[in-house]
């Protein structure tokens, strides 16, 4: 599987995982560094079969938000067995839009339609080659800036900040 297409070079990429994604994260780190990205690995640094992913993924997601707020072009990648828990953990960080990617369309649409700033991948669901392709597609795909997508992202940010969406009923 090959991602093809152009890549954004010089972006900062934050990684977070658990034991299930540790080997993937090391290979991905090497791949992204070779592609010209600055990689920041938020752990773990060694294999522990009973480690907990939330802090690693939250730290990576938080760093993405801090970088983006400072004007640094940055994205995040979180790994785990399925990617589900890692996506949930990342999405607990204010300002993060983490998406679980499992094929080319979901990786690209996460960026194109949702301006996702973190991608979650299940390390036990994909080969390392498939994971690299998912990441390359995610990184290379720009946000569309279509009005409907901008509007929807603004609604999510408004709800995150206030618990409401102006002009829309939100059950409480």
Secondary structure, DSSP 4 states (H G I P E B T S, - for coil): ----S---TT-EEEEE--GGGHHHHHHHHHHHHHTT-EEEE-S-SS--TT--HHHHHHHHHHHHHHHHHTT--EEEEEEESSSHHHHHHHHTSTT--EEE--SHHHHHHHHHTT--SEEEEETTTS-HHHHHHHHHHHHHPPP---HHHHHHHHHHHHHHHHS-BTTB----
